[in-house]
């Protein structure tokens, strides 16, 4: 069961990534969680759970998971981002449990990854020549993220002898003209070539990385470098976010909602969803302790990896210095799968029936709690849609009525107030009402970029000089 559910995720997620909505995202998270839980309890009642899951090898992994989850719990944005943490949690589960796939199961999972790559190629061609929207809305959400996916697939395709797919993925790298992928490919090919020279490998085996390096160099030649200023600004924002909360961070996937508030006004490319540097982004979002444990886990896993797939990981890590590909869930899940290595056989862990039954009850309670949170998120999303429609038909009080549940929830109150502030600000003569909503949102989350910018605009009106001065003073106390 584990390998088939994992294979479905690896094959389908990259194709659907560009159209991920909340329902689809939660569905993939639940599939991964269900696969791991089912495998665990089937083994628990059968041959026993491998003791390696609780070995020292996985201590940093579970520590990173716990600290990242604590960061989310302490985050002022937890109501906005808690569903996103499931993407990270799913990746950690894929990494840990893929270690216990047998050789045949591993081949099946590899086949699913490569099959998904053919689907991505087909979708790219269809979008480019039939829909003519490839550059606007490519698979994997963005050309750079798509290029990272292609770079990660090439070594796996070569290792499995699928040369046509490797060539197609290399061509896709050139097609995207991604600077990050070009550098990543060159880094991986360079490390591979150096290792072969050091080992005295045959010249024939050196041809593949040399050819791929040439293709990446071609992509580098045609790439534009006008985004350097933007990246420097985003990296600066991520660093300032880290300095503001160095231990706890702002919570996984919080950068998109906080970055603009840390960015000085008028800076080139002021707002971004990602930091375009995975390391700085993870540090700012999850805090220093979680980052140390996670990056140590990645480092140890890459060192232990053997075969060409190791260079997929090196390429991904090089790409992550200047881009955000690993922040895209489908890419991250495949990275975590490739990161895993077969675990050594260890004595299975067996427990008594009563303990197993208690564990099952506990797992069911966890599933129920997660289901409740997911249902609440979906309900809030639908309430926002009803509120927007009600505001257009019956006015702002009707919109507030539709969001009454969220306004009474500690998890969603800040988000609901921001939403109502946005509706109010678009209605002539409702600036005071909008200001009340946004001020309430700041009480819930003092780092709300949307609220700060909206209030600055509202208080710029004549007669609001004192309010504007007070806002500037309060902002200076938060963003030192």
TANOR-V876519 format. One record per helix or strand. SS is the DSSP state (H for helix, E for strand). FROM is the first residue (numbers start at 1). TO is the last residue. Records with the same first field share a line. If there is no record, write none. Layout:
BEGIN
SS: FROM-TO, FROM-TO
END
This chain:
BEGIN
H: 2-19, 22-44, 51-54, 56-74, 78-98, 103-131, 143-159, 163-176, 179-199, 203-222, 228-244, 255-262, 278-286, 288-304, 309-319, 325-327, 329-339, 353-394, 396-402, 404-407, 413-425, 431-444, 449-458, 465-478
E: 49-50, 348-349
END
